[in-house]
Amino acid sequence: MRADLEEFYSELVAWWRRRSSGERMALAFSGGRDSLLLGASAVEAKCAPELLFLRTRARVRDEKTSWKAAEALGLSLRQVVVTEERLLEIVRGYGNLLRKQEDYTGRILAVCEVALAEAASGRALVTGHGPEAVFGGFRRRPVPRNDEERLEILEKNVRRLESVSVATGVPILRPFHEEKFQKYFLRLREEGRDRIEALPNWLAVPPQPSLKSSLQNGSGLHYLFRKWAKRNGFRYVRDGMEALLQEGETGVACAVVEAARRRAG
């Protein structure tokens, strides 16, 4: 197992080295396995991407693990704080992008990724979408039942991230979506998930939760939007999102959204 992991890790290090010649990069970082592997391999390659940690002003689930992991890696971590006002601004400003997403989950993820892309500020954004999403490594998310479901998850991530990149004008690099890494992950899946669980210990950094929160939950953005939706009379967050997107498309504020604006004013 150790030899296989070292081979995989060497490929990640090589990926960073190929991009280290003058390219400025930021790394979306939560302290989970995906971003942790990318951060550790960047250090090995003598790259120093700025780590971007997405959060709200409230205490969030990933806060403690992200700071510990960044400290262990010796990389600079910057908090990208999203307020309710900023969240609504992204929803309204990127309506065309969000309307293309299939459901609320895709839309709130795109909001998260827009916030990170804009924070990258002229640099390429490296994101670790891949292993945890494919292998069911999130709380409250079942493990995909077959290769067809895993492929569907990957394709959704690819389409969304590509559209976020186009909308923001920020290059988004997705190493774990490259074919050679996907083949490695599928082999891990066939040989047993315990090998994925062993990765953080092998890297000698603080162990991570066996089931991590997804980006929209770990950052707190979903909960922030849920509070707004509930306060404004929406039973479901998807309906609140849809109302904001319809407002942007028609230019006419729905009654509930307009009432919220009057209260805020």
SVG drawing of the C-alpha trace seen along z (x, -y; Angstrom):
<svg xmlns="http://www.w3.org/2000/svg" viewBox="-46 -52 57 57">
<polyline fill="none" stroke="black" stroke-width="0.4" points="0.0,0.0 2.8,-2.4 4.4,-2.0 1.1,-2.7 0.5,-5.8 4.0,-7.1 3.5,-6.7 0.2,-8.6 1.7,-11.3 4.7,-11.7 2.3,-12.3 0.7,-15.1 4.1,-16.6 4.9,-16.5 1.6,-18.2 2.6,-21.2 6.1,-21.3 4.8,-21.5 2.9,-24.7 5.4,-26.3 7.2,-28.3 5.9,-31.8 2.2,-30.9 0.6,-32.4 -1.9,-30.1 -4.4,-29.9 -5.7,-26.7 -9.3,-26.3 -8.6,-24.8 -10.9,-23.2 -8.5,-20.9 -10.2,-17.8 -8.5,-15.0 -8.8,-16.6 -7.3,-19.9 -4.9,-18.4 -3.3,-16.2 -2.9,-19.1 -1.4,-21.3 1.1,-18.7 2.2,-17.9 2.5,-21.7 4.9,-22.0 6.9,-19.0 7.1,-20.6 8.4,-23.8 5.3,-25.7 3.6,-28.1 0.0,-28.7 -2.1,-30.9 -4.7,-28.8 -8.2,-30.2 -10.6,-29.1 -14.3,-30.0 -16.5,-30.8 -19.2,-33.0 -18.9,-35.2 -20.4,-32.5 -18.3,-29.7 -18.1,-27.0 -17.4,-23.3 -14.1,-23.3 -12.5,-26.2 -10.4,-24.2 -9.2,-21.5 -8.3,-24.1 -6.1,-26.1 -4.4,-23.1 -3.7,-21.6 -2.4,-24.9 -0.1,-25.3 1.2,-21.8 1.9,-22.4 3.6,-25.8 1.4,-27.6 -0.4,-30.9 -4.2,-30.7 -6.6,-33.5 -10.2,-33.5 -12.7,-34.4 -15.6,-35.7 -19.0,-35.8 -21.7,-37.9 -25.4,-37.5 -25.2,-40.7 -22.3,-39.3 -24.1,-35.9 -27.2,-37.6 -25.0,-39.8 -23.4,-36.7 -26.8,-35.1 -28.1,-38.2 -24.9,-39.0 -24.3,-35.5 -27.9,-34.6 -27.1,-33.3 -24.6,-30.9 -26.8,-29.7 -29.8,-29.2 -27.8,-26.7 -27.2,-24.5 -29.5,-21.5 -30.6,-22.0 -30.2,-24.0 -27.1,-22.0 -25.4,-22.9 -26.4,-26.5 -25.1,-27.0 -21.9,-25.2 -21.5,-27.5 -21.9,-30.5 -19.1,-29.1 -16.9,-28.6 -17.5,-32.1 -16.6,-33.6 -13.3,-31.6 -12.5,-32.4 -13.0,-36.1 -10.8,-35.9 -8.0,-34.3 -7.6,-37.8 -5.8,-37.4 -4.4,-34.0 -5.4,-30.5 -7.6,-28.7 -6.7,-25.1 -9.6,-23.0 -9.6,-19.5 -13.1,-18.4 -12.9,-14.7 -12.1,-11.9 -14.5,-12.8 -17.4,-13.6 -16.9,-10.5 -16.4,-8.1 -19.2,-9.4 -16.8,-11.0 -19.3,-13.6 -21.7,-13.6 -25.3,-12.9 -24.3,-11.8 -24.6,-8.2 -21.7,-6.4 -22.4,-6.2 -23.8,-2.8 -21.9,-2.1 -19.5,-3.6 -22.4,-5.3 -23.3,-7.3 -19.7,-8.2 -19.3,-9.4 -22.4,-11.5 -21.0,-13.2 -17.8,-13.9 -19.4,-15.3 -21.6,-17.6 -18.5,-18.9 -16.7,-19.4 -19.5,-21.3 -20.2,-23.5 -16.5,-24.4 -16.0,-25.1 -19.0,-27.4 -17.8,-29.2 -14.4,-29.7 -16.0,-31.2 -18.3,-33.5 -15.6,-34.8 -12.7,-34.9 -10.5,-32.9 -8.7,-29.8 -9.9,-26.9 -7.5,-23.9 -8.9,-20.5 -6.0,-18.0 -8.2,-15.2 -10.4,-15.3 -7.5,-14.4 -7.7,-10.9 -4.7,-9.4 -5.9,-10.5 -9.4,-9.2 -8.0,-5.8 -6.1,-5.8 -9.2,-6.7 -11.2,-4.0 -8.5,-1.4 -8.6,-2.5 -12.3,-2.1 -12.0,1.5 -9.3,2.3 -11.2,0.9 -12.0,-2.5 -9.7,-2.0 -6.8,-3.0 -8.4,-6.4 -8.9,-6.7 -5.2,-6.1 -4.0,-9.0 -4.0,-11.8 -2.0,-9.6 0.5,-8.8 1.0,-12.5 1.8,-13.0 -0.6,-15.9 -3.5,-16.2 -6.0,-13.4 -9.3,-14.5 -12.9,-13.5 -13.8,-10.2 -16.8,-12.0 -16.3,-15.6 -18.8,-18.3 -19.4,-19.3 -18.2,-22.7 -21.5,-24.5 -22.0,-23.1 -18.5,-23.2 -18.1,-26.8 -21.5,-27.7 -22.9,-29.3 -25.8,-26.9 -26.8,-27.7 -26.5,-31.4 -28.8,-31.2 -31.2,-28.9 -31.5,-31.6 -32.3,-34.2 -34.8,-32.0 -36.6,-31.1 -36.6,-34.8 -38.3,-35.8 -41.0,-33.2 -39.6,-30.4 -40.2,-26.9 -37.5,-25.5 -34.1,-27.0 -34.6,-26.0 -37.7,-28.3 -35.7,-31.2 -33.0,-30.7 -35.5,-30.4 -37.2,-33.7 -33.9,-35.6 -33.0,-34.2 -36.5,-35.0 -36.1,-38.5 -32.8,-38.9 -34.3,-37.5 -37.4,-39.6 -36.1,-42.7 -39.1,-42.6 -38.6,-41.8 -41.0,-39.2 -43.1,-40.4 -41.2,-38.5 -37.8,-39.7 -39.1,-43.3 -40.4,-43.1 -37.0,-41.9 -35.4,-44.9 -37.7,-47.3 -36.9,-45.8 -33.2,-45.9 -33.5,-49.6"/>
</svg>
